[in-house]
Amino acid sequence: MTQQKHLKRLVRARMEKTGESYATARRHVIRTAPTRPADPATRWHFPGNVPATTALRVLLAHAGVRDPHTGEPFSEPMLFGIAGGIGIGVFSFFYEKANHASFFVAGRHEWQDDLGYLQHACERFGLKPMVRESSGTKPAEKHLREALATGPCVAWVDMAHLPHRAMPATHSGGGYHVVVVYKADETNATIGDLTDQPIEIPLTNLSEARARIKKQKNRVLSVTGPAKTPNLQTLIRSGLDACVKKLKSPSMKVARGNFQLDALKTWADRLHGSKDKERWERVFARGANLWRGLTGMHHWIEYYGTGGGLCRPLFADFFTEAAAVMKDPQLSALANQYADLGRQWTELADAALPDGVPMFREAKALIARKAELLVSEGPAAADEIRGVWDRGGELERQAADSFPLSDSQCADLRASLKARVLALHQGEIATLAAVADAMS
């Protein structure tokens, strides 16, 4: 608890000093935060920003893999880049019969496939990822204990069934997520979920969360194989090659265009002035649907496992570290470019909920508060987190009955957001080309 309060104070102090968002301030603070829990089982717990990258960091640290440049476990930014860096995913969902629309944007490499992401990253380090799957509860528990016999493991869960997240039941079945499991007895399990410290939850809740999404098959992943001293330059190049390849030529068979940077151009066009069937004027009409679209933009860009700025600032931190390793000024320039893109993404998220509108300002504060409570307070904050969810639902209902902007103001807001997304599209295309050039 002392460590939790210490990190919380540091994040708050940085926010007050710099004016940064919560996500941005925390990303900077935890990058250098000391973390060595007394329990040997959780020795390599790390607070984190990106769930799968943080899980990878724990697995590698426990396996004895060290950054040859520092002699310490790899930082999250360095692993983020080695694992493939950034990606993109842009989706709108509209259920006309129910008149319910939602928006989603993702920014991590292979964001739709945590299994592939972790397997590919482990293989770059010469470690063999062992995956155990089962459709039954008893075999699933047996697999978990087998994996824990050699150290921490990664478990696939529905986050809506993790009690410390206190999510509404309506989210059940859609909370695709991974956590680290450190140990389990007959009653409780100790996990890491980006939190400042490991947390304990009932084993029954973990089992329920693992079983809820059937296609994930109660999956757990652990690593075997001797630790190796990696060739850091090779790892950096491999990660960047994978990043460029996936963004330029996604392997998806369905909705391939949603995984390319040109998806940003499509999104921008639909935001305002389009005749497309999926135009925002139609799908995200003034009312509850537009409310969900705007709050979704803010949430997914800043708080959903991105570290702020849709992962771009974290990628910038990677390039800063990589430039020092490879003594390459091109990589330093890329760090600056991705830092700038990260700022633009954060500004887009901020602009989606203008502070001048009281309902938007409150929604933005609620999203930030929920994120802070989750990582800094753990299970003790479950009731307060539940209250935040409830208040968010009340605001959505208010927006359905009396949206805080007129039709013309909604049009102006969409037009301004369109201009920002178009600028981001151009910047992302140019910067990815610079990455490809640096690696050639």
N, C-alpha and C positions, 0 to 999 in steps of 0.2 A: 504494500500500500504506500510505503514511503516513496518508492521509485515512481509509482503512478502519480502521486501528488507532485513530485519533483518535475517530471516531464510536463505535466499539466501547467505548472507555474511557468516553465520555460516557454511553452507555446504561447500562453497568454501574454507574457512579457514581450515576446517577439512581435505578436500581433499589434500590441499597443505602440511599440517602437517604430515598426515599419509600415503599419496600415495594411499588411497582407491579410488575405483570407485565412481561415482556420486551416484549410487543407495545405496551403502553401507554407504557412508557418510551421506546421507539424512536420512536413517533409524535410525542412531544413534542420529542425531540432533533433529528430530521431536519427538523422544520418550519422551523428557523432555521439549519440547517447550511449553511455555504458550500460550493459545489461548482462548480468551474470547471476541469475537466481541461485539460491543455495542448494536447491534440490538437483542432484546430478541428472535426473531424468529431463529436466527443463534447462539444463545448462546453456544450451544454444538457442534459447528463445530470443527472437528479435521482434520488436515492434515494427510494423511495416505499412506500406502504402498499397501495394498490388498483391492480392492474395496468393496467386500461384508463384510469383517471384519470391515472396517472403517464405513460402513453403520450401521452395528450392534452396534458398539460403540456409534454412535450418538443416535440411538433409545433407547438403555439402559440408557444412561446418561440422556436423556430427561425424561424417565420414572421414574427416581429417583433411579435406581439400582446403588449401590456403592460397590466397593471392600471392604469387611470387614477388610482386612488386612491394607488398607491405608486410608479408609474413603473417597476416591476420586473415580471418574469414572474409570472403568477398563482400563488398558493400552491396546494398540493394541496387543502386544505379548501375554498377558494373555488371552485375548479374542480369539486370534488365536488358542491357545492350547485348550481352553474350547470348541470351536466350532468344534474341530476335528483335528486341526493341519495340518500336511502335507498329501499329496496324490501324485499320479503320473499319468501321461497320456503321451503317446508317439505315435505320428501319422505321417505317411508320406502320401502325396497325389500326385498322378501322373496321369495327363490327357494326355495320349499318343497322341491322335489326335492333340492336341494343343501343345504337347511337353512342358508342363508346370508342374513343380514339386514344392511342398512346404513342409515344415517341421514344426511340432508343438510339444512342450513339456510343460506340466503343472505340478505344484507342490503343489497345495492346496487341502485339503480334500474336496471331492464333488465338484471339480472345474467345472464339467459339469452341475451342477444343483444348481444355486444360490437360487432358491426357497426352495428346500429341506434343503440346508445349513442353511439358515436363520430361517426357521421354526424349525428345530431341535435344533438350538442354543437357540432360544427364549423359547422354551418349557423347556429347562434345567433350565431356570431362573424363571419358573412359569408364564411367560407372554404369552398371547394368541395372536398369529400373525393373523391379519385380512388381507385377500387377496381379492382385488377387481380386476375383469377382465372384459373386454368388447371388442367386435369386432368393435364397432362404435366410431366415434370421439366425438360426443356429450356426450354419456354415460361415455366415458373415462375421459373427462374433469370434469364431475360431480363427478366421483369417486375420482379424484385427489383432488378436493376441499373438499370433505367429509373427506378424509384422513388428509388433512392439517388442518382441523378444530380442531384436537386434538394434533397437533404437526407435526414434520418432518415425512416424509415417504420415502420409497425406491421405485424408479421407474426403470422398465426394459426398456432399450433403445438400439438403434443401435448407437454406438458411432460415426460412420461415419457421422451422421447427427447432431452432436453437433458442433456448429460453432467454439468454442474455440479450438477444436482438429484439425481443418483444414485438414481433411483427404481427399485423392483422392476419387472421385466419384466411382471408381472401387471397393472400399471396402464396398459400400452400400449393406446391406443385410447380412453381416457377422460379424458386430461389436458387438457381444453379450456383454452386459455390464450392470452394475447397478450404479445409482447415488442416492444421497440423495436430495430430494426436501424440501426446508425450507419454502418457501412461493411463492405465485403467485398472481399477479393482472390481470387486463384485457390485459396487454401488455407483461409483463416480468415475468420470474420465477427466483428465486434465488436457486442455487444448490451447492452441494459440490461434487467434482469429484477428490478426493485425493489432491486437491489444497491447498496451504498454507492458503488461505482465501476463503470464499464463493464467488461465481461469479454469475453475472447476465447474462441471455441469453434471447432472444425473446421467448415468450410462444409458438409461432408458430413453432419454431425450436424444442422445447421440445416435442410438440405434434407430429411432424413429426417423431422424433427419437423414440418415444414410439410406434408409429403405424407401423414402417417400417418392423419389424420382426413379421409376422402375428401370429406365434404360441405363442408368448409371450403375446398376447391379451391385450396390453396396461396395463399390470399388475402393480399395486402398492401394497405395503405392509406397514402396520402400526401395532402398538402393543397396546393392551389394558390389563387391569388388574392391580391390586395394585402392587406397587414395593415391593419386598421382600429382606430381608437380606439373601443372599445365603450362604449355607455351602460350603466354598471354596474348601475344600478337596474333597467333593463329586463332585463338578463341574470339578475339575482337573482330577479326576479318570474317570468321564464320558467321557470327551473329549479324553483322551488317549485310553480308551477302544474303542471308535468309530474309532479313527485313526487306531489302530491295526486291528480291524475287517475289515474295508474297504480295507486296503492294502492287507490283507491276503485272503479275500473272497469278491471281489466286487459284487455288486448286479446287475451289468449290464447284460443285456440279449445278447447284441451284442458287439463284440470286447472285450470280458471280459479280455483277456490277456493284452490288452493295458493299463489296469488300475492296474496292479500288478507290483511289483518291478522287476520281471523277464523280463518285457518289456525293461528294460535297457540292459539286456544281448542280447536280440534279436536285439536291435538297434546297439549295439557294433559289433555283428557278421556281420550285414549288412554294416557297415561302410567300411570294408575292407576285401578282401579275401574270400568273400562269393559267392556261386552260386545261392543264393536265387533270385527269380524274382524281389524282392524289394531291391536288393543290391544297395548301393550308386553309384557304378561304372556305373550302368545302369540308375537308376532313377535320381540321381543327377550328371549327366555327366558334364564334364568340360564345362563351359559356364554359361549361365544365370541360369540354374537349380542348379548347384553347388553354385553359388553366393547366390541364395535364400536359399539354405539349410544352408549355413554357417552364413549368416546374420540372418536367422531365429533362429538358435541356440543361437546366442548372444542376440538377442532381447527377446526371450521368457524366457531365464534363468535369465537375469539381470533386465529387464525393464518392462515386461508385468505383472504388479500387483504382484510382488514377493518380493520387498524390496531387491533384489539382491540374488544371490546364490540359486535360485529356492525355496525360502521361508525357506530354512534350517536355516539360521542365525536368522530369526524371531522366529523359533521354538526353537532355542537355547536360545534366550532371554526369552521365556516362561519358559523353564526348570530352568533357573536361578531364576526367580521369584517364581516358584512353589517349588523349593528346599528350599527357605527361609520360605515359608508358612508351608511346611510339615516337615521341618528340616530333610530332607532325603538326605544323601550323594550320593545315587544312581542317584538322579535327577540332582545333580551338575555334576556328571560324564557324564550324558546324554547331558547336556548343552555343555560340552566340545566336545563331539563326534559330535553333530550336528553343532557346530561352525566349526569344522574341515571339515565336509561334505560340509558346505556352502562355505568354502574357495575353496574346490576342484571344486564345481560347477562353482564358479566365474572364477577359473583358466581355466576350460573347455570353458566357454563362451569367455574368453580372447584369448585362444589358437585357437579358430575357425577363428579368424580374426587377424593373426599375424601382429604385429606392423612393422615388417621389410618389409612388402609389402605396398607401399604407398596407393593403392586403398583400401585395407583392413583397414589401419589406419584411412583414411578419413571416411570410412563407420562407423567405431566404434565411432568416434568423433561425427558424425551426429546423430547417435542413442542416444547418451548421451545428446547432445544438445537439441534434440527434447523433451526428457523426462524432462529436466530442465525447458525449456520454458513452457511446459504444466502446471506444478504444481506451478511454481514460478511467472509467468507473467500473466497467464490467457488469456482472450480474447484479450488483447493488443498485444499479441505476435502471433496472428493468421497468419498474413502475413509472418512473419519470419518462423513459423512452416511450412507453405505451401511451402516456399522456400526450407526448409530442405527436405521435401518430394520430391520436384522436383529434387533436386540434387541427392538424393538417386536413383531416377528413371534413371537419366543420368548415374550414375555409373553402374547400372544394365545393361543398354544397352551397355556400354563400355565392361563390362564383357562378354556379349554375343558375341561381335565382336572380342575382344582380351583379353582373360582371363589372369590375371597377373601371373599365374603359369603354368609350363609345365605339361604334363601328368605324368611324374615321380614325380614332386614336389607335384602334387595333391594326388598321391598315398601315398607319405610319410606323407602328412598332414592327410589324412584319417587314416592311420595306427597309428599315434600318438594320434589322437582323440579317436580311438578305445581303445587304452590302458587306456586312462583316464576314458572312460565310463565303461570299465570292472572293474576298481578299484572302481568307484563310486557304481556300482552294488554290489560288495562284501561288501563295507562299509555300504550301505543302509540296506542290509539284516542283517548284524551283529548288527547294531544299533537298528533296529526295534525289533529284538529278545531281546535286552537288555531292551527296553521299556516294552515289554510283561512280561519279568522277573520281572521288577521293580513293575509292577502292580499286579503281582500274589500274 
